[in-house]
Amino acid sequence: MTHCFHPLLGLEFDLIDLTHCWGDHRVFYLDETEQVRSLSARWTSAVPEDPFVALSAGRSHFRVVDLLELVELIRGES
């Protein structure tokens, strides 16, 4: 787990599957009670870091594509 605010930060789990579902890439793993769990792959080291996030180095809180999508939502174009 690599997401800085997730309570499982720093813990490692065996990956069962990495798949696209519910509109996101998700990892599936077994927790400490052997239950299958899933979470966003972006919160793990299973996928490469988003290039924008890496290049912005924390200087920008929003990606341009996300801001443009927000403008469309506000205008009612989506």
C-alpha positions as CSV (number, residue, x, y, z in Angstrom):
1,M,0.0,0.0,0.0
2,T,1.5,3.3,-1.0
3,H,-1.4,5.8,-0.6
4,C,-0.2,8.2,2.1
5,F,-3.5,8.5,4.0
6,H,-4.6,4.9,3.8
7,P,-4.5,3.0,7.1
8,L,-2.7,0.1,5.4
9,L,0.2,2.3,4.3
10,G,3.4,0.3,4.1
11,L,1.8,-3.1,4.4
12,E,2.4,-5.7,1.6
13,F,-0.1,-8.2,0.3
14,D,0.0,-10.9,-2.3
15,L,-1.7,-9.8,-5.4
16,I,-4.5,-12.1,-6.6
17,D,-5.6,-10.0,-9.6
18,L,-5.4,-6.6,-11.3
19,T,-8.4,-5.8,-13.3
20,H,-10.6,-2.9,-14.6
21,C,-14.0,-2.8,-12.8
22,W,-16.3,-0.2,-11.3
23,G,-14.7,2.4,-13.6
24,D,-11.2,2.0,-12.1
25,H,-8.2,-0.4,-12.2
26,R,-8.4,-2.4,-9.0
27,V,-6.2,-4.8,-7.2
28,F,-7.6,-7.9,-5.4
29,Y,-5.7,-9.4,-2.5
30,L,-6.3,-11.6,0.6
31,D,-6.4,-9.7,3.9
32,E,-5.1,-11.0,7.2
33,T,-8.3,-13.0,7.7
34,E,-8.0,-14.6,4.2
35,Q,-10.9,-12.5,2.9
36,V,-10.7,-11.2,-0.7
37,R,-10.5,-7.4,-0.7
38,S,-10.0,-4.9,-3.5
39,L,-8.9,-1.3,-3.7
40,S,-7.8,1.2,-6.3
41,A,-4.6,0.1,-8.1
42,R,-3.5,3.8,-7.9
43,W,-3.1,3.4,-4.2
44,T,-0.5,0.6,-4.6
45,S,2.8,-0.1,-6.4
46,A,1.0,-2.4,-8.8
47,V,0.7,0.3,-11.5
48,P,3.2,3.0,-12.5
49,E,2.8,6.4,-11.0
50,D,0.7,8.8,-13.1
51,P,3.2,10.8,-15.2
52,F,1.5,14.1,-14.4
53,V,1.7,13.4,-10.6
54,A,5.4,12.5,-11.0
55,L,6.2,15.7,-13.0
56,S,4.2,18.1,-11.0
57,A,6.0,16.9,-7.8
58,G,3.1,18.1,-5.6
59,R,2.9,21.6,-7.1
60,S,-0.5,21.1,-8.7
61,H,-3.5,19.6,-6.9
62,F,-5.5,19.1,-10.2
63,R,-4.8,17.7,-13.6
64,V,-5.9,19.8,-16.6
65,V,-8.1,17.0,-18.0
66,D,-9.9,16.8,-14.6
67,L,-10.4,20.6,-14.5
68,L,-11.8,20.5,-18.0
69,E,-14.2,17.7,-17.1
70,L,-15.3,19.8,-14.1
71,V,-16.1,22.7,-16.4
72,E,-18.2,20.5,-18.5
73,L,-20.1,19.2,-15.5
74,I,-20.7,22.7,-14.2
75,R,-22.0,23.8,-17.6
76,G,-24.2,20.7,-17.8
77,E,-22.5,19.4,-21.0
78,S,-21.9,15.9,-19.7
